[in-house]
Amino acid sequence: MLYALALLAGLVAGLRTLTAPAAVSWAAHGGFIDLDGSWLAFMAGNLTLTVLSLLALVEMMADQMPSMPSRKVPLQFGARIVSGALCGAALGVSGGSWIAGLVAGAIGAVVGTYGGAELRRRMAKAIGSDPAAGLIEDVGALVLGLVVVLALR
């Protein structure tokens, strides 16, 4: 189950780079996953939770700007993979294998990046507005992040 959630967290990272780590940080802070004594223990800290939550909100606002580069350019794509891998590793630590979680999270991020881009393109075409499609994608990323957190309870 944790590895499926690691894949889902990676998918969220593919949609919104910082929403997934914010969700995992909320789960760790709430005690839903145990990262104590691991190299990812910082994810449960107050500062990490605050910074990641604020950055996730800023990312959602910035995504509405037409000047934002494609999520598929190397820097953006790489950040999503790293984010998904980090989140997957955190869930994997709790399940016994951070490496398996890391791989699942990275795979989810690749799927989320390409699938999210295509879904947004289709939504924007159907409704005639890319910002509106982006807002729908924001909500979707938040809901999926919440699903990860709540499934860990």
ABEGO torsion letter per residue (X at the ends): XAAAAAAAAAAAAAABAAAAAAAAAAAAAAGABBABGBAAAAAABAAAAAAAAAAAAAAAAAAABAABBBAABAAAAAAAAAAAAAAAAAAAAAAGBAAAAAAAAAAAAAAAAAAAAAAAAAAAAAAGBAAAAAAAAAAAAAAAAAAAAAAAX
